[in-house]
Amino acid sequence: MAGVVLLSGGLDSTVAMALFLEQNTLDLALTFDYGQRARERELQAAASLAECYGINHKVIKLPFLEEETHTALVDSTQSLPSLKPTELDEVQGRAAVSAHNVWVPNRNGLFINIAAVFAENLPEPSYIIAGFNREEAGTFPDNSQAFIEKINASLSYSTSKNIILFSPTSLLDKTEIVKEGLRLHIPWQFLWSCYTGMELWCGACESCQRLKRALSLNGQEDLIEKLFPQQSELD
């Protein structure tokens, strides 16, 4: 089967891509520029990953989405939320507040529908591959199994080639995704999962905190030091 992968350059999309490639091929990797703070780092990461896996890479610019996004993920005048490790699972508390403060209107729904246009032009029935996860589905409902099912119901009407959204990571939490990434020997040096676009990962945003916790639970202290060198210096 063929496929189009939504590749942000972060952990989840990279592992989802690598898992799909174990038994299938991918024709195209799409990365979206919607004015996010980390766009330059994400575009660089995604391009490097696509090259590493031998997949054509295309960047889609969405300036209107930047204009319609009023949260800290795009608006640099706002402070990015940071969470303590003990707050990551507070889906009705601090984690929910963090998710609200970085929400992008209909982001995943929009990305999937754009990917479906490209998938329709492939020579065989195709999958859209996305890196969702069970852990963040509690605060980001467009990471959930229910969302995948509803999107696929919609795609059955809006596409003519039976395009299917598939997320190999959707039933996994971050710790399990890191475990799969280690098994698959993904190129960790190319990843960018931080909300900021700084030279180094900030180590404080929710995305950084979730990755650090998952790496730690997999006994990857050396990898934590490589990805978050400034944190090691502070420690």
N, C-alpha and C positions, 0 to 999 in steps of 0.2 A: 504493500500500500504506500501511496505517496503522502506527503504532508507539508503543512506550513506551520512553523513554530513561532509563537509569540516570545521573542527572546529579549528580555530586558537587560541581560548581562548579570543578573543576580543568581543566588543559589537555587531557588525553586525552578526557574525556567531552564537553567542549565542542566539540572538533574533530570527534569522532565524530558528534555531533549535527548540526553544520553540514554535514558531508559527506553525511549521509543526507538532509538537507533540500534538497540540490541537486536531487534528482529525486523526492522523496517527501514525505509529510506525517507529522507526529508529533502524537498525540492527548494525550499525558501525559508529564510529566517527574517521576520519582520521586527523592527524596533521603532518605537514611536517617540517623536520629539514633540512634547506638548508644553514646553517651557519649564519642566521640572528642574529643580535646583541641580540635580545630579546628571542632567542630560548629557553633558560632555563626557563624563566618566562612564555613564551607561552606554552611550554610543560606541565609545572606544572599547569597552569590555565586550559588548555584543559583537562588534566587528572582529575582534581577536578570537572570540569563541567560534564564530561562524567559520572563520578561516581555518581554525584548528580542526574542526569537524568536516571541512570540505563542503560547506553549504553556502549557496548564494545568499547574499545579505542585502536587504533594502531598508532604508530609513524613510518613514512616513512622517511628514511634518503636519502638525495639527494646531496651527496658531489660534484657531477659534476656541479650542479647548483650554489653552492657556488663558485666554480672555475670560472664560467662564468659570475658571477655577479660582476660588478666593480663600484657599487654605494655605497652610505653611509649606506644603510640598512644592508649591509654585511661587507663592508670595514671599519674597525674601525679607519683607519688612516685619513679618511675623516670626516669632521664635518657634523653632521646631520642638515638639514635645519630646521629653526624655522620660524613660521609665527605669525604675529599679528592677533588678531581676525578680524580686518578690511581687512586683505589680503586674508582670507579664500575663498572668492568668486571671486577672480581675476583669472578666468580660463584662461585668455590670458596673465596673468602677473605673480605675485609672486607664486600663487598656482600652476601654470604650471611648474615653475622652481623647486618648491619643489617636485612635482611628478616626474620630470625627475631625480632628485638627489637621489630618493629612488626606482627607477624602477628596477624590477627583470625580466630578459628576459623570456617572455611567461609563467610567473608564473601560472596564473589562468588556462590558456589553458592546461598546463602540469598537474596541480593538478586534473583537471576535467577528463582528460583522464586516469590518474592512478585510480581515484575513479571508473571510468566506468568498469575497470577490476574486482574490488571487487563487484560492483553492478551486473555484469553478472553472478556471482556465487551464488547470492541469489535465493531462491526458487520461487520467484514471480517477475513480472515486478517491477522495482525499480526506485526511484528518486535519483538524486544527489542534495543535498541541499547546497546552497552557500549563504553567507551573503553579497550580493552586495547592493549598495545604489545609489539613484538618485543624491545625492549631489556630490559624488566623481566621478561619471561617466563623468563629464565635463573634468576632467584631467586624469582619469584612464579609458580609453575606454573599458577595459575588466570588467567594472562594469555595462555596459550599456545593455539596452534591445536588441539592435541590436546584441551585442555579444552573448547574450543568444540564440537568434533566430538562429544565424549562427552555434553556437556550437551544438544545437539540430538537425540542418540539418545534420551536420557531424556525430553525434552519430547515426542517423537513418541508416547510411551506415556502421559505424564501430562497432556497437553492434548488437547482434541477439535477444535481449529481449526488444527492444524498451525502452532503458534507456533514461530518460528525465532529463535534468538540470532544476532545479526550485529554484528560489530565492524569498522567501516570503517578503523580504525587498527591492527588487530592485526598486519599485516605490516610496519608502519612502526616505525622507531626514533624517539626523541624529536626528533632533528634534523629528520627528515622530517615529523613531526607539526607542529612549529613552522612549517616551510615551508608546509604546508597551511593552518595557522592564519593566516599572513600573507596567503596568496592569497585566503582566504575573508573576510578583514577581520573576524575575530572581535573582540568587545569586550574587549580585554586588561584594561581597567580593572576589570572585574567578576570576574576570575578569582581563585581562591584555591587554590593547590596546596601550600601549606606545611603541615607536620605540626603546627605550633603554632597556637594561637588568639590570638596576640598582635596588637597593632595593626598591626605591620609584618611582612612575611615575614622569617623568621629568617636566610635565606641560607646556613644551615649544614647543615640536615637533608638527607637523601638526595634528597627530592623537589625541594627548592630547588636543590640542586647540579645535578641532571639538567636542570632547566629552564634554569638559567644557562648551562650548557655548550651546550645546544641553541640558545639564543638567540645565544650568541657565535659558534657555527659558522655561523649564518645572518647574521652581520654586524649584529646588533641591539644594539649597545652602548647606544644611546639608550634602548631599551626596558628593558634591564637596569637602567639608572639609575633609570627610573621605577618599576619594580617593586621594586627593592632599593635605595632611597635611602640607607639607613643604611650599606650596603656601600660605596657611593661615597664617603661621608664618611670611612669608615675607610681607604679606599685613598688 
